[in-house]
């Protein structure tokens, strides 16, 4: 089987797994990705298949941005996935748990771009990235791990990348357009579920500075011949460990000097 055929077959496998709500598992050996580049090629083919129901790529998420998460999965660099247009929601909103295999929530700084970041003049620096940002927001990433067996996490990293890095959508808080007055590395965030504080962290917990995650993404996409475009939203990585939520839960994430985001689970 040619490499192109394997990639298409793997993407079709993922589409069917999602359609039938199968638990997460490795892509069959006959079409599985064997390298990071192949995993991203499958992911992009999967995006194309998902577009009919979930819309086009409207942004990106970045995962594995902390050493503890990288050590957990045995993969020592971040990974990215796409955010599809119809999976973007605004705070406050209600999320139906039955729409997910298993619903997790991550707490992040999101950015909205006001300028393109084309393939050239990559590689980008933080200064390039800063100039392209129009607003930042407190945000939730909705994670659907489809009841993955975490004991088998590390051997399946290529399947996780191919499966859009488990992105199930995002929820955005109100945009802060005066964000340049805020030290994004020092900003503090707190996650609350049902009035109980369940996690907290700082912007610097994401690769030392959340905008460095965006630099990594822009340069990584450029190497694959892809660009970040004006209007796209980028999730820079969670400052709080993933929390799995259940019907009846009320979730809030507040970031000092940026704002807050809320959701309820039905």
N, C-alpha and C positions, 0 to 999 in steps of 0.2 A: 504494500500500500504506500502511495506517495505521501510525502510530508503534508502537502495541502489536503489530501483526502483524510489523513489522520486528524488534522486540526478541525475540519468540518465535522467529522464523525464525533469527536470529543465534544464539540459545542452542541451538537444535536442530542448527545447523551445527557448533558447538563440540562438542556431545555426540558427533556422528558422527565428527568429526575425532579425538577421543580414542579412541573405540571402535575405529577402524580404524588407529590409530597413525600418523596422517599427520604429516609434519613441520609445524612451526608456520608459519603464513602468515596474511596478512590475511583478515579476514572479507569475503565478497563485497560489492561496492559496493551491491548491491540491498538489503542489510540491515545494512550496516556502521553502527556508531555514529559520529556526527559531533561529539559533545560529550562532556565528562567525565561529565555526568549520564546521558547515553544509555549510555555504556560501563558505568557501574555498574548501570544498569537491566538490561542484558544479563547482567552478572555475576550478579545476583540471580536472574534467570530460569534461568541455568545451574545455580546452586546447587539450585534446586528440582528440576531434571531429574536432578542427580547424587545427590540424597538417597536414592533407592531403593537405590543400591549403596554409597554412601559415608557415609550418615547425615546428620543435620541439622547446621546451623552450630553449632559448639562453641567458637568463638573467632575471632580475626582475626590476620592478619599485616600488617606495615607494610613497605613497600619504598621505595627511592629516598630514604633518609633522610640521605644525605651529598651534599655539593656535587659530588664527583667522579662519582658515579653519575648525578646529575641532568644534569650537563654531557654525559655519555656518551650519554644518550638524548634530550637536547634538550627535557626536560620538567622544569620547575623547581618541583616540589612533590612530596611523597611520594604514594604510592598504596597502597591496601589491597586485601586479598583475604580470603576466609573460610577457616577451618580446619574441615573436616568431621570429624564425630565418629570415624568409623572409620579415619581417617588418622593418629590420634594414637598414638604408640608410646612405651614407656618404655625408658630406658637400663638395661643394655646390650641391643642388639637387632641382628638381622641384616636387611639390606635387600637385596632381589633387584633387581639392575640391570635385569633384563628386564621389570620392571614399569613402566619409565620409558622415554621416548624418549631422553633424555640426563639422567643423574642428577647434579645439583649439590648441594653441601652448603654451607649458610651457618651462621655461629656467632653466637648471639644471647642476650640476656637475655630470658627469658620471664617473664610474671607471671600469677598466678592470682587472680581477683577473689573477694573474700569478701562483696561487697555489689553491688547493682545500681547502674548509672549510667544512669538513665532520660533520656528526651528533655528533660524539665525536671528540674532547674534549669540546664541548659546555657545559656551556655558554662561549661565547667569550667576550673578552675585546677589547678596541680600539687598543691596542698593537698587539693582534693577527691579527686583521683586517688589520692594516697598513702593516704588514709583507707580507700579501697575495696580495697586490695591485701592478700591474705592471705599470699602466698608468692611468692618469685622463684626461678628455676631457670636453670642453664646449659642451653642447648637448641640443637638443630640444626633448621633448616628444610630440608626436602627440596625442591629446585627441579627442575622438569621443563620445560626450555625447548623440548623437542621438536625439538632440532637447529636452532634458529632461526638465521637469517642475521643476524649482528649489524651488518652493513653497512646493513641495512634497519631497524634497531631504532627509530630516532626516528620515522619515518613511521607506525609500527605501534603507537604507545603506546595508542591506544584499544582495539585488538584485544588487547593484553597485559592491560589492565585487565579487559576483558570475559572473558578466559580465566583469571579468578581470580588474576591477577598471578603465574601460573606456580606457585602453591603445589601441591606434591605430597604434603604431610604434614609432620609434625614428630616429633621425638624429644626427650623431656623427661628431664633429670637429676633427682635427688632434690630435693624442695622445701626451700628455706631459709626457715623461718618467722621467724627472728630477723634478717631482712634490714634492718630499720631501723637496726641498728648499723653498717651498711656504707654507705660513700659510693659510690653506684652510678655517679656520674660518673667517679670516680677508679679504679674497679675495673679490673683488668688481666686480659685473657684471651689464651690461647695455643691455636692449632690445630696439631695434630700428625697427620700421616698416615704410617703405617708407620715410626714412631719419628723422623721428620724434622719439625722445626718448619717450617710452611709459611705461617704468618701470625699476627699478633697485633694487639691494639688495646685501646682503653679504652672504658668506658661512654659517655664524653663524645663519642666519635666519632659517636654517633647523635643528631643534632639538638642537640648540646650537653649533653644529659642524656636518658637513655633514657625517663624518665617524661614528658618533653615530647613524645615520639612518641605515648605513650598519650593525652596531652591532645589532641593533634591528631586522633587516631582518634575519641575519644569525641565531640568537637565536630563532626567531619565526619559521623559516623553520625547524630548528633542532627539535623543539617540535613536529612538524608534520612528523618527520622522513625523512626530505628532506635536501639536501645539496646544497651549492654553489660550482660550479666546475671551474677549471682553464679554462680561455678563456671567461667566462661569463661576460656580461656587466650589471652593476647595476646603475639605475638612482636614485639619492639620494633624490630627491624632489625639487620642483620648488622654486626659490628665488624671482620669479616675479609672480604676479597673472595671471591666465590663460587669454590669449588674443585670441578671435575668429577672424579668418582671412578669406579673401575673394579673389576671382580671381584677379590677378594683383598686389597683395601685395608682397613686398620684405621684408623679415624678417632677422634680424641679432642679434646675442647675443654674446657679447664680455666679456670675463672674464680676468681681469688683471693677467698677469703672467702665464696664462693657454692657452689662445687662443680664437678663435671665431668659430662660426657655422653660416651657412647661408642657407636659403631656399627661393624659389619663389613659389607662388601659381598660378596654372593655372586653 
